[in-house]
Amino acid sequence: VKEISTPEDVPAGFPFNLQVTGLTQASTQLTWEPPLVAERNGKIVHYVVVYRDINSQQNSTNRTSDTHMTILGLNPDTTYDIRVQAYTSKGGGPLSPSIQSRTMSNGRTTAGTFVYTHS
């Protein structure tokens, strides 16, 4: 019996089912599924989440070995474009389709609430 191992390569597929599972004013919680087994081309060692304010050209990235992440330090009431990419020891595969997530506003309203008490 001969065991043939194929050399690792970058993933051919992207992580799927990327979704937002929680939001605050300054953070977004995300989960996703690994690429399909046939498209992994080896062991997935980590993921990179790529995100940006939709009004900016500047991408930010965060790295994790999990299939979930909380992005911190975001601006309130801002829409972010988010994608995720799987990596083997050989490098990164394709980016997932993007999703958009809007952080919560800071809750300030222009009208105040007044409570009057009569004595």
Residue frames as qw, qx, qy, qz and C-alpha x, y, z in Angstrom:
[[0.000, 0.889, 0.459, 0.000, 0.00, 0.00, 0.00],
 [0.427, 0.157, 0.012, 0.890, 1.42, 3.31, -1.07],
 [0.078, -0.816, -0.441, 0.365, 0.30, 6.49, 0.59],
 [0.385, 0.405, 0.256, 0.789, 0.32, 9.45, -1.70],
 [0.142, -0.745, -0.386, 0.525, 0.11, 12.88, -0.17],
 [0.394, 0.717, 0.282, 0.501, -0.55, 15.82, -2.37],
 [0.366, -0.006, -0.244, 0.898, 1.36, 18.97, -1.54],
 [0.003, 0.723, 0.510, -0.465, -0.60, 21.73, 0.11],
 [0.244, 0.380, 0.349, 0.821, -1.72, 24.70, -1.92],
 [0.181, 0.022, 0.241, -0.953, -3.66, 27.87, -1.23],
 [0.409, 0.390, 0.746, -0.352, -7.40, 27.29, -0.75],
 [0.114, 0.217, 0.666, 0.705, -9.38, 27.21, -3.99],
 [0.244, -0.681, -0.599, -0.344, -12.57, 28.29, -2.26],
 [0.046, -0.456, 0.277, -0.845, -13.61, 31.02, 0.11],
 [0.024, 0.200, 0.811, -0.549, -15.22, 30.77, 3.55],
 [0.240, -0.392, -0.575, -0.677, -19.00, 30.86, 3.21],
 [0.466, -0.667, -0.574, -0.088, -22.08, 31.76, 5.23],
 [0.312, 0.063, -0.308, 0.897, -20.41, 34.91, 6.59],
 [0.283, -0.726, -0.488, -0.392, -22.88, 36.62, 8.88],
 [0.044, -0.464, 0.379, -0.799, -23.20, 39.21, 11.61],
 [0.544, -0.373, -0.750, 0.054, -24.21, 37.71, 14.95],
 [0.397, -0.728, -0.400, 0.391, -23.99, 40.78, 17.18],
 [0.311, 0.633, 0.105, 0.701, -23.58, 44.54, 17.06],
 [0.343, -0.705, -0.339, 0.520, -22.71, 47.41, 19.37],
 [0.170, 0.965, -0.004, -0.200, -21.75, 51.02, 18.66],
 [0.008, -0.815, 0.556, 0.164, -18.09, 50.07, 18.31],
 [0.260, -0.302, 0.910, 0.117, -18.03, 46.37, 17.41],
 [0.783, 0.221, -0.250, -0.525, -19.43, 43.75, 15.05],
 [0.563, -0.260, 0.782, -0.067, -19.50, 40.02, 15.83],
 [0.605, 0.440, -0.463, -0.475, -19.11, 37.68, 12.87],
 [0.695, -0.164, 0.699, -0.012, -19.28, 33.95, 12.16],
 [0.570, 0.532, -0.439, -0.446, -18.54, 31.95, 9.01],
 [0.963, -0.022, 0.268, -0.029, -18.00, 28.40, 7.73],
 [0.404, -0.474, 0.611, 0.489, -14.66, 27.06, 6.44],
 [0.442, 0.420, -0.521, -0.598, -14.29, 26.57, 2.68],
 [0.953, 0.073, -0.037, -0.291, -15.70, 23.31, 1.34],
 [0.764, -0.407, 0.467, 0.180, -13.39, 20.34, 2.08],
 [0.785, 0.378, 0.357, 0.337, -12.70, 19.81, -1.63],
 [0.328, 0.859, 0.043, 0.390, -11.55, 23.43, -1.93],
 [0.532, -0.834, 0.116, 0.089, -9.31, 23.67, 1.13],
 [0.689, 0.595, -0.328, 0.253, -6.14, 22.20, -0.50],
 [0.456, 0.228, -0.621, 0.595, -4.69, 21.45, 2.92],
 [0.389, -0.555, -0.622, 0.392, -5.22, 22.41, 6.54],
 [0.010, -0.850, -0.158, -0.502, -6.73, 25.85, 7.14],
 [0.563, -0.076, -0.460, 0.682, -4.32, 27.52, 9.57],
 [0.058, -0.458, -0.378, 0.802, -6.04, 30.89, 9.95],
 [0.246, 0.755, 0.552, 0.254, -8.53, 33.35, 8.52],
 [0.217, -0.127, -0.039, 0.967, -8.14, 37.01, 7.71],
 [0.129, 0.789, 0.589, -0.115, -11.16, 39.27, 8.04],
 [0.287, 0.098, 0.225, 0.926, -10.91, 42.28, 5.72],
 [0.018, -0.790, -0.602, 0.112, -13.16, 45.21, 6.51],
 [0.247, 0.063, 0.073, 0.964, -13.56, 48.87, 5.66],
 [0.224, 0.580, 0.365, -0.693, -15.91, 51.77, 6.21],
 [0.570, 0.535, 0.580, 0.230, -17.89, 51.89, 2.93],
 [0.197, 0.978, 0.066, -0.008, -16.96, 55.56, 2.57],
 [0.289, -0.779, 0.515, 0.212, -13.24, 54.78, 2.75],
 [0.758, 0.491, -0.420, -0.094, -10.79, 53.05, 0.45],
 [0.026, 0.573, -0.748, 0.335, -8.68, 51.94, 3.40],
 [0.843, -0.174, -0.479, -0.174, -8.97, 48.25, 4.33],
 [0.344, -0.589, 0.628, -0.376, -8.28, 46.96, 7.82],
 [0.748, 0.085, -0.645, -0.135, -7.54, 43.32, 8.58],
 [0.555, -0.499, 0.535, -0.395, -7.78, 41.04, 11.60],
 [0.511, 0.282, -0.804, -0.111, -6.45, 37.51, 11.83],
 [0.666, -0.311, 0.470, -0.488, -7.93, 34.55, 13.74],
 [0.097, 0.183, -0.966, -0.154, -7.70, 30.76, 13.80],
 [0.332, 0.322, 0.770, -0.440, -11.41, 30.54, 14.75],
 [0.090, 0.409, 0.697, 0.581, -14.50, 30.71, 12.51],
 [0.189, -0.883, -0.421, -0.084, -15.77, 33.71, 14.45],
 [0.453, 0.076, -0.152, 0.875, -14.46, 37.13, 15.40],
 [0.090, -0.900, -0.378, 0.196, -15.47, 40.37, 17.05],
 [0.451, 0.445, 0.064, 0.771, -14.13, 43.44, 15.26],
 [0.360, -0.728, -0.382, 0.441, -13.54, 46.18, 17.83],
 [0.297, -0.445, 0.100, 0.839, -12.84, 49.90, 17.61],
 [0.223, 0.475, 0.635, 0.567, -15.43, 50.70, 14.97],
 [0.091, -0.036, 0.075, -0.992, -17.25, 54.02, 14.60],
 [0.322, 0.401, 0.730, -0.450, -20.91, 54.25, 15.64],
 [0.511, 0.694, 0.317, -0.395, -23.67, 54.46, 13.02],
 [0.142, 0.653, -0.587, -0.457, -21.25, 53.47, 10.25],
 [0.944, 0.250, 0.093, -0.196, -21.66, 50.84, 7.54],
 [0.269, -0.591, 0.725, 0.231, -18.74, 48.44, 7.05],
 [0.817, 0.389, -0.338, -0.258, -18.02, 46.17, 4.13],
 [0.533, -0.509, 0.665, -0.121, -16.68, 42.83, 5.44],
 [0.831, 0.347, -0.399, -0.170, -15.05, 39.84, 3.72],
 [0.669, -0.536, 0.513, -0.043, -13.11, 36.83, 4.98],
 [0.615, 0.581, -0.525, -0.089, -10.28, 34.77, 3.48],
 [0.930, -0.330, 0.162, 0.002, -8.93, 31.33, 4.44],
 [0.198, 0.776, -0.599, 0.001, -5.21, 30.53, 4.60],
 [0.980, -0.096, -0.088, 0.148, -3.22, 27.32, 4.44],
 [0.624, -0.550, 0.221, 0.509, 0.52, 27.22, 5.09],
 [0.539, 0.220, 0.467, 0.666, 0.92, 28.13, 1.40],
 [0.025, -0.001, 0.099, 0.995, -1.07, 31.36, 1.54],
 [0.369, 0.336, 0.445, -0.744, -4.51, 32.88, 1.16],
 [0.293, 0.389, 0.822, 0.295, -7.39, 31.76, -0.99],
 [0.000, -0.489, -0.399, -0.776, -10.06, 33.94, -2.60],
 [0.148, -0.001, 0.433, -0.889, -11.99, 36.48, -0.54],
 [0.152, 0.485, 0.850, -0.137, -15.59, 35.69, 0.30],
 [0.007, 0.667, 0.426, 0.611, -18.38, 37.80, -1.14],
 [0.098, 0.168, -0.410, 0.891, -18.81, 40.86, 1.05],
 [0.265, -0.695, -0.668, -0.014, -21.52, 41.52, 3.56],
 [0.059, 0.535, -0.109, 0.836, -22.38, 44.89, 5.04],
 [0.492, -0.522, -0.626, 0.305, -22.85, 45.61, 8.70],
 [0.018, -0.712, -0.008, -0.701, -23.93, 48.91, 10.25],
 [0.334, -0.073, -0.677, 0.651, -22.85, 49.64, 13.80],
 [0.209, -0.765, -0.604, 0.076, -25.42, 50.96, 16.25],
 [0.106, 0.755, -0.019, 0.647, -25.73, 54.70, 16.76],
 [0.292, 0.139, -0.629, 0.707, -24.57, 56.17, 20.04],
 [0.245, -0.562, -0.778, 0.141, -28.17, 56.67, 21.08],
 [0.083, -0.364, -0.204, 0.905, -28.06, 60.44, 21.31],
 [0.205, 0.671, 0.649, 0.296, -31.19, 62.07, 20.06],
 [0.147, 0.369, 0.038, 0.917, -31.80, 65.72, 19.39],
 [0.506, -0.578, -0.161, -0.620, -34.92, 65.77, 21.56],
 [0.080, 0.238, -0.804, 0.539, -34.43, 65.31, 25.26],
 [0.503, -0.482, -0.690, -0.195, -36.90, 63.59, 27.54],
 [0.072, -0.363, 0.395, -0.841, -38.17, 65.72, 30.40],
 [0.426, -0.447, -0.785, 0.054, -40.01, 64.45, 33.40],
 [0.171, -0.492, 0.126, -0.844, -42.10, 67.00, 35.25],
 [0.367, -0.351, -0.811, 0.291, -43.16, 66.40, 38.79],
 [0.259, -0.670, -0.173, -0.674, -45.91, 68.41, 40.41],
 [0.295, -0.029, -0.730, 0.616, -45.55, 69.21, 44.07]]
